[in-house]
Amino acid sequence: MVVATVRWFDLSRFGAKLRVLPKSPLRGASLTCLDVFDQEAFTAHWKWDRTQAHRAALQEAWLNTCERLGFGDKSLVVYEPSPDGGAVRATRFMSARSQFTLRDIQALVPGVDAGDLKEMDVEDIALRTAPVPDMPQIWHAFVRDVLAIEAVGVWTPKINPFNRPWDEAQSIEEFWKAQRASERANPLITRRGLGNASQVRHALNAAGYRTNALVPFYVDESTALADGWRPGEIEKVDLPYALPLWVSDKGQIQALQDVRYVHELMDADPAHYLGVVKNGVIAGALREAHAIGQIVKRNMAQWRAWAANPASLELPDFLWGSITEVAGAHAELCEKYPTVVTSGLSDLSDGMEHERRGTFRAKPLIEMESGAMYWLSRLCARYASLRDDEVTALQADLNKALARGHELMGEHAQALAREELAAVSNVVRGAASGFTASSENSTSVSDGQVVNPSKEKKVRHEDAGEKIGGARKDFAKRAMVADDLEVMNEAERDLYVVKKNIWAPLDYAAMRADGVQAEAALGIKVVKDKLLPAPTRRGSTFYATPSDNSEADALYIKAISIVRDRMATVKTLDDFNAACKELFVIGNRDHEGNPTNTIFGRPIQVQWGSKACDVFYSGSNGRTPSQVYREIRRKIEIWNREPTEDEKWRSMIKPKAEKTQEKRDEEKAKAEVDRELHRPHLDRVERSGQDWRGGRDIQADDLLEHFGFRGVEFGNWLPQDERQQVLNMAFDALCDLAAALKVPPKGLSLGGNLGVAFGSRGSGGRNAALAHYEPARRVINLTRMNGAGFLAHEWMHALDHHLGGERGYLSEAVVGTGTVMANLSGRMHRRLAQAHEILERTEANAKKGLEYTRSWLYGQPQEVRDRLFDVLQAEYENAEAALYDEARRHIEAARSRPDFAQDGFRDDGAVNFSRQFDFADKVYQTLRAHCTSKSALTKVKGKIEGNLQFMMTNLAKVVSVKAAKDLGVELPAAFRGRSNCLPSEFVKEAEKLDKTRSSPYWATTRELFARAGAAYVIDKITEAGGRSDYLVFGSDEARYAEHPVGNPNPTGEDRRDLAAFFDALMAEYRLACLKEAEQEAVLEP
């Protein structure tokens, strides 16, 4: 076989190659490529010296040579296959010249001589053979099935604007950068698969293609004319081999003219560059987008009409249908053309397309929030060519229409709730035998009596539904054992599996009386203190732990019990030392029970913790552990004499302080006040309002059937007649609650997750009978008299916990603003400040900044200081006047905006924040000009600038209040909030109540929420003319208005504002109940 050769430059010893790219119809020229593989070898003959100037001169001379020889100063990185199957990195320079002299190459590659001009194989010189219109089979199929229908009947300029010599054209990389900088991409088409991917750019750049290989075209004449072309400048053609690379926002598609001549792309499957295309790449999508645009514009007009007149939206389904039509048309286009942008569709879709064979449906309107409207407005902008302000306006219109839709659904939810509550009442009343009652019902219950008792036959009331069960909480009376875990859920294990429930607090007085030495007792205390307070579970450490948390909990109980039981036999320090030695052996045994030398890491040791293991290891030689010895020396031993027994025990047995009768009386009075605040005195449980039962006695199954509770439980101590009373009162109270909140009866069981218990969840003691909510078991415990009036309070706890999901109580988990609960929780703690409060505070702060600034001028001479004080005062007054003018102008310009009452200006005032700093800087420069000791001023510059900025920040708020008052404008809520807001009276009263407690209770967020919720319920019932003491009592506004200790209930403005937030929260919850009901209806056969 004859191999063609040619004399050419062999640059291998310089770590480089000089090769040729043959002429291509799309490049329009053959190219010479200088590929540098080894930078060090390439510059080895440059004779670098150590001076930076010489290196820079050589570099500049080399770049000039590149420019002269047509290689330019731009390079690109390419990768070539290596013999070992890998890839070799090279830096490539390209020139349109094809002939070079030896001198040219010597200037380009210093060190080249005539010996480097050799006979070389043409295949080693040519990067690729000259392209011919031939393609691999997979590309043949791609051209036939995709490109052949892509650019048929398109419009292109008669004179291709990209047609110019290769060396005058832009590189592909430069072209894309310029496109992104000067022209937005088409909003309908994703960048994926249109040549904007790095693989395509790299392949085209490496092969030397430039923009002279491109051709522009449009899918129709109107698009071309709209982009600025004249009728005589364009023509209709077919471009069956054009490969689209980019599409502009004006609809101009820029494509490779003829893909058959770009063999550099054909090393990979077309899908590698374009993804899977079925119906064309771009053109078909742009053609069909015109029809979708008409759908979008028609629905946009309808949305604007609904926003302008919300009452014109008569059914929420109309809005849902319009959203489905628009988003569905777009989804269908995305399905046909994978290059169409899909952003936001997932926020609009119900996600069930696969079950309907691809048919799109919007998610239920009840699930849509403002985020979905954000994406819908941007989807419309892709078809309607909207400006940014128009997109914002469209989003606002959509949010108004959505709010109307939610309002309609809320009205429907309320009507449905009323119907369901009436149905429950009818069922229960219809089941009553031989009893007739009026529509109004008035009952009262006192100890042992019920007015209008039932005439039904007495039944025995037992637990019903799911067994609520759960852990006993009397671990102070007995130690927890592993068997207790069987009835615990995970939340209860988190709560109860702790050291103090397994090993009770040490009774040092009893230990002393039992003959335990003080040194031994102190050693036991050290060991117990160093044991872990809770189990080490999976994922909490890198040591080996049981694979299941319940196993870890059981092992922890065993581990603590072993130490507890072994220490129970200790009397002397020697006993203690022997116990530590024995525990070290027990802890380091392997799974077969054989001893090892492990100090820490065995399962039992992991549950003890490393600190306790250190004690056992230190005592493994039978001596007193060093940790214990240090404590003995510190707390028992006395220098130069033997301590008495009392002195030995003094760190463990504290003398009890003797209380005077006055102190006992004071504590008793405080306890009575605390009990009254927790449980207002209630002689009789009274109720008036709708008769829900018709006199029928309620059974536990009624609570399951009509309210959906997962279980009903009774305490063993509760007699049958009292069980009947609490069932009747609870049923009435729950119906009252459903009516007050306008939620369906089954909504009270919080999705069927809530259980209800009557006197069965306590463990004895003074407050055992009080109503309470157990988050670990999601159960409310109710009682007859002592728990009366707390159902609403505890149900609000349950609602808060239910809404929080895995986060716990939602009122505590939310932060910031934006959600109903976040706003409600924030309002419980804070209130909007009044104008006079902001003015008083900020004026004082501004003057404080003025005084502090004066104080930092101490470095100036006295006479200069006096003058500076006058200058500073004058600047303060000038700044106030100037800021006032700016604030007034802003308010006058903005007061007519619809959102001014809410967001007219933020909490920093009606003066631009940067202007405040400008004024601060101006005052500083004025002070500096009047200072004689510039060095003294420079030392305190930061202090003075900080105080001036503080002064201006507050002054801006001062003038904002004054300007608004002078203009007769109410201050915006946004200004009165955030940094300007004040603690609510509700939380201030709660903090007063907490002053008598060792830890916060009344002012905790969850308790504030429950009390505010109870106040909301009692107000709703009172508004309806009813009373329901078993449901809520003591939450009225007047109850503690003059209480000397504090008021646990919200009052005044706090109460009114919180009621509005609870209205919004319950509206959300009603919609959630409606959604759940609709889902259950779908699931019914």
Rosetta blueprint (number, residue, H / E / L):
1 M L
2 V L
3 V L
4 A L
5 T E
6 V E
7 R E
8 W E
9 F E
10 D L
11 L L
12 S H
13 R H
14 F H
15 G L
16 A E
17 K E
18 L E
19 R E
20 V E
21 L E
22 P L
23 K L
24 S L
25 P L
26 L L
27 R L
28 G L
29 A L
30 S L
31 L E
32 T E
33 C E
34 L E
35 D E
36 V E
37 F L
38 D L
39 Q H
40 E H
41 A H
42 F H
43 T L
44 A L
45 H L
46 W L
47 K L
48 W L
49 D L
50 R L
51 T L
52 Q H
53 A H
54 H H
55 R H
56 A H
57 A H
58 L H
59 Q H
60 E H
61 A H
62 W H
63 L H
64 N H
65 T H
66 C H
67 E H
68 R H
69 L L
70 G L
71 F L
72 G L
73 D L
74 K L
75 S L
76 L E
77 V E
78 V E
79 Y E
80 E E
81 P E
82 S L
83 P L
84 D L
85 G L
86 G L
87 A E
88 V E
89 R E
90 A E
91 T E
92 R E
93 F E
94 M E
95 S E
96 A L
97 R L
98 S L
99 Q L
100 F L
101 T L
102 L H
103 R H
104 D H
105 I H
106 Q H
107 A H
108 L H
109 V L
110 P L
111 G L
112 V L
113 D L
114 A H
115 G H
116 D H
117 L E
118 K E
119 E E
120 M E
121 D E
122 V H
123 E H
124 D H
125 I H
126 A E
127 L L
128 R L
129 T L
130 A L
131 P L
132 V L
133 P L
134 D L
135 M L
136 P L
137 Q H
138 I H
139 W H
140 H H
141 A H
142 F H
143 V H
144 R H
145 D H
146 V H
147 L H
148 A H
149 I H
150 E H
151 A L
152 V L
153 G L
154 V E
155 W E
156 T E
157 P E
158 K L
159 I L
160 N L
161 P L
162 F L
163 N L
164 R L
165 P L
166 W H
167 D H
168 E H
169 A L
170 Q L
171 S E
172 I H
173 E H
174 E H
175 F H
176 W H
177 K H
178 A H
179 Q H
180 R H
181 A H
182 S H
183 E L
184 R L
185 A E
186 N L
187 P L
188 L L
189 I E
190 T L
191 R L
192 R L
193 G L
194 L L
195 G L
196 N L
197 A L
198 S H
199 Q H
200 V H
201 R H
202 H H
203 A H
204 L H
205 N H
206 A H
207 A L
208 G L
209 Y L
210 R E
211 T H
212 N H
213 A H
214 L E
215 V E
216 P E
217 F E
218 Y E
219 V L
220 D L
221 E H
222 S H
223 T H
224 A H
225 L H
226 A H
227 D L
228 G L
229 W L
230 R L
231 P H
232 G H
233 E H
234 I E
235 E E
236 K E
237 V E
238 D L
239 L L
240 P L
241 Y L
242 A L
243 L E
244 P E
245 L E
246 W E
247 V E
248 S E
249 D L
250 K L
251 G L
252 Q L
253 I E
254 Q E
255 A E
256 L E
257 Q L
258 D L
259 V H
260 R H
261 Y H
262 V L
263 H H
264 E H
265 L H
266 M L
267 D L
268 A L
269 D L
270 P H
271 A H
272 H H
273 Y H
274 L H
275 G L
276 V L
277 V L
278 K L
279 N L
280 G L
281 V L
282 I L
283 A H
284 G H
285 A H
286 L H
287 R H
288 E H
289 A H
290 H H
291 A H
292 I H
293 G H
294 Q H
295 I H
296 V H
297 K H
298 R H
299 N H
300 M H
301 A H
302 Q H
303 W H
304 R H
305 A H
306 W H
307 A H
308 A H
309 N L
310 P H
311 A H
312 S H
313 L L
314 E L
315 L L
316 P H
317 D H
318 F H
319 L H
320 W H
321 G H
322 S H
323 I H
324 T H
325 E H
326 V H
327 A H
328 G H
329 A H
330 H H
331 A H
332 E H
333 L H
334 C H
335 E H
336 K H
337 Y L
338 P L
339 T L
340 V E
341 V L
342 T L
343 S L
344 G L
345 L H
346 S H
347 D H
348 L H
349 S E
350 D L
351 G L
352 M L
353 E H
354 H H
355 E H
356 R H
357 R L
358 G L
359 T L
360 F L
361 R L
362 A E
363 K L
364 P L
365 L H
366 I H
367 E H
368 M L
369 E L
370 S H
371 G H
372 A H
373 M H
374 Y H
375 W H
376 L H
377 S H
378 R H
379 L H
380 C H
381 A H
382 R H
383 Y H
384 A H
385 S L
386 L L
387 R L
388 D H
389 D H
390 E H
391 V H
392 T H
393 A H
394 L H
395 Q H
396 A H
397 D H
398 L H
399 N H
400 K H
401 A H
402 L H
403 A H
404 R H
405 G H
406 H H
407 E H
408 L H
409 M H
410 G H
411 E H
412 H H
413 A H
414 Q H
415 A H
416 L H
417 A H
418 R H
419 E H
420 E H
421 L H
422 A H
423 A H
424 V H
425 S H
426 N H
427 V H
428 V H
429 R H
430 G H
431 A H
432 A L
433 S L
434 G L
435 F L
436 T L
437 A L
438 S L
439 S L
440 E E
441 N E
442 S E
443 T E
444 S E
445 V E
446 S E
447 D L
448 G L
449 Q E
450 V E
451 V L
452 N L
453 P L
454 S L
455 K L
456 E L
457 K L
458 K L
459 V L
460 R L
461 H L
462 E L
463 D L
464 A E
465 G E
466 E L
467 K L
468 I L
469 G L
470 G L
471 A L
472 R L
473 K L
474 D L
475 F L
476 A L
477 K L
478 R L
479 A L
480 M L
481 V L
482 A H
483 D H
484 D H
485 L H
486 E H
487 V H
488 M L
489 N L
490 E H
491 A H
492 E H
493 R H
494 D H
495 L H
496 Y H
497 V L
498 V L
499 K H
500 K H
501 N H
502 I H
503 W L
504 A L
505 P L
506 L L
507 D L
508 Y H
509 A H
510 A H
511 M H
512 R H
513 A H
514 D L
515 G L
516 V L
517 Q L
518 A H
519 E H
520 A H
521 A H
522 L H
523 G H
524 I H
525 K H
526 V H
527 V H
528 K H
529 D H
530 K H
531 L L
532 L L
533 P L
534 A L
535 P L
536 T L
537 R L
538 R L
539 G L
540 S L
541 T L
542 F L
543 Y L
544 A L
545 T L
546 P L
547 S L
548 D L
549 N H
550 S H
551 E H
552 A H
553 D H
554 A H
555 L H
556 Y H
557 I H
558 K H
559 A H
560 I H
561 S H
562 I H
563 V H
564 R H
565 D H
566 R H
567 M H
568 A L
569 T L
570 V L
571 K L
572 T L
573 L H
574 D H
575 D H
576 F H
577 N H
578 A H
579 A H
580 C H
581 K H
582 E H
583 L H
584 F H
585 V H
586 I H
587 G H
588 N L
589 R L
590 D L
591 H L
592 E L
593 G L
594 N L
595 P L
596 T L
597 N L
598 T L
599 I L
600 F L
601 G L
602 R L
603 P H
604 I H
605 Q H
606 V H
607 Q H
608 W H
609 G L
610 S H
611 K H
612 A H
613 C H
614 D H
615 V H
616 F H
617 Y H
618 S H
619 G L
620 S L
621 N L
622 G L
623 R L
624 T L
625 P L
626 S H
627 Q H
628 V H
629 Y H
630 R H
631 E H
632 I H
633 R H
634 R H
635 K H
636 I L
637 E L
638 I E
639 W L
640 N L
641 R E
642 E L
643 P L
644 T L
645 E H
646 D H
647 E H
648 K H
649 W H
650 R L
651 S L
652 M L
653 I L
654 K L
655 P L
656 K L
657 A L
658 E L
659 K L
660 T L
661 Q H
662 E H
663 K H
664 R H
665 D H
666 E H
667 E H
668 K H
669 A H
670 K H
671 A H
672 E H
673 V H
674 D H
675 R H
676 E H
677 L H
678 H H
679 R L
680 P L
681 H L
682 L L
683 D L
684 R L
685 V E
686 E E
687 R E
688 S E
689 G E
690 Q E
691 D L
692 W L
693 R L
694 G L
695 G L
696 R L
697 D L
698 I L
699 Q L
700 A H
701 D H
702 D H
703 L H
704 L H
705 E H
706 H H
707 F H
708 G L
709 F L
710 R L
711 G E
712 V E
713 E E
714 F E
715 G L
716 N L
717 W L
718 L L
719 P L
720 Q H
721 D H
722 E H
723 R H
724 Q H
725 Q H
726 V H
727 L H
728 N H
729 M H
730 A H
731 F H
732 D H
733 A H
734 L H
735 C H
736 D H
737 L H
738 A H
739 A H
740 A H
741 L H
742 K L
743 V L
744 P L
745 P H
746 K H
747 G H
748 L H
749 S H
750 L L
751 G L
752 G L
753 N L
754 L L
755 G E
756 V E
757 A E
758 F E
759 G L
760 S L
761 R L
762 G L
763 S L
764 G L
765 G L
766 R L
767 N L
768 A L
769 A L
770 L L
771 A L
772 H E
773 Y E
774 E E
775 P L
776 A L
777 R L
778 R L
779 V E
780 I E
781 N E
782 L E
783 T L
784 R L
785 M L
786 N L
787 G L
788 A L
789 G L
790 F L
791 L H
792 A H
793 H H
794 E H
795 W H
796 M H
797 H H
798 A H
799 L H
800 D H
801 H H
802 H H
803 L H
804 G H
805 G H
806 E H
807 R H
808 G L
809 Y L
810 L H
811 S H
812 E H
813 A H
814 V L
815 V L
816 G L
817 T L
818 G L
819 T L
820 V H
821 M H
822 A H
823 N H
824 L H
825 S H
826 G H
827 R H
828 M H
829 H H
830 R E
831 R E
832 L L
833 A L
834 Q L
835 A H
836 H H
837 E H
838 I H
839 L H
840 E H
841 R H
842 T H
843 E H
844 A H
845 N H
846 A H
847 K H
848 K H
849 G H
850 L H
851 E H
852 Y H
853 T H
854 R H
855 S H
856 W L
857 L L
858 Y L
859 G L
860 Q L
861 P L
862 Q H
863 E H
864 V H
865 R H
866 D H
867 R H
868 L H
869 F H
870 D H
871 V H
872 L H
873 Q H
874 A H
875 E H
876 Y H
877 E H
878 N H
879 A H
880 E H
881 A H
882 A H
883 L H
884 Y H
885 D H
886 E H
887 A H
888 R H
889 R H
890 H H
891 I H
892 E H
893 A H
894 A H
895 R L
896 S L
897 R L
898 P L
899 D L
900 F H
901 A H
902 Q H
903 D H
904 G L
905 F L
906 R L
907 D L
908 D L
909 G L
910 A L
911 V L
912 N L
913 F H
914 S H
915 R H
916 Q H
917 F H
918 D H
919 F H
920 A H
921 D H
922 K H
923 V H
924 Y H
925 Q H
926 T H
927 L H
928 R H
929 A H
930 H H
931 C L
932 T L
933 S L
934 K H
935 S H
936 A H
937 L H
938 T H
939 K H
940 V L
941 K H
942 G H
943 K H
944 I H
945 E H
946 G H
947 N H
948 L H
949 Q H
950 F H
951 M H
952 M H
953 T H
954 N H
955 L H
956 A H
957 K H
958 V H
959 V H
960 S H
961 V H
962 K H
963 A H
964 A H
965 K H
966 D H
967 L L
968 G L
969 V L
970 E L
971 L L
972 P L
973 A H
974 A H
975 F H
976 R H
977 G L
978 R H
979 S H
980 N H
981 C L
982 L E
983 P E
984 S L
985 E H
986 F H
987 V H
988 K H
989 E H
990 A H
991 E H
992 K H
993 L H
994 D H
995 K L
996 T L
997 R L
998 S L
999 S L
1000 P L
1001 Y L
1002 W L
1003 A L
1004 T L
1005 T H
1006 R H
1007 E H
1008 L H
1009 F H
1010 A H
1011 R H
1012 A H
1013 G H
1014 A H
1015 A H
1016 Y H
1017 V H
1018 I H
1019 D H
1020 K H
1021 I H
1022 T H
1023 E H
1024 A L
1025 G L
1026 G L
1027 R E
1028 S E
1029 D L
1030 Y L
1031 L L
1032 V L
1033 F L
1034 G L
1035 S L
1036 D L
1037 E L
1038 A L
1039 R L
1040 Y L
1041 A L
1042 E L
1043 H L
1044 P L
1045 V L
1046 G L
1047 N L
1048 P L
1049 N L
1050 P L
1051 T L
1052 G H
1053 E H
1054 D H
1055 R H
1056 R H
1057 D H
1058 L H
1059 A H
1060 A H
1061 F H
1062 F H
1063 D H
1064 A H
1065 L H
1066 M H
1067 A H
1068 E H
1069 Y H
1070 R H
1071 L H
1072 A H
1073 C H
1074 L H
1075 K H
1076 E H
1077 A H
1078 E H
1079 Q H
1080 E H
1081 A H
1082 V H
1083 L H
1084 E L
1085 P L
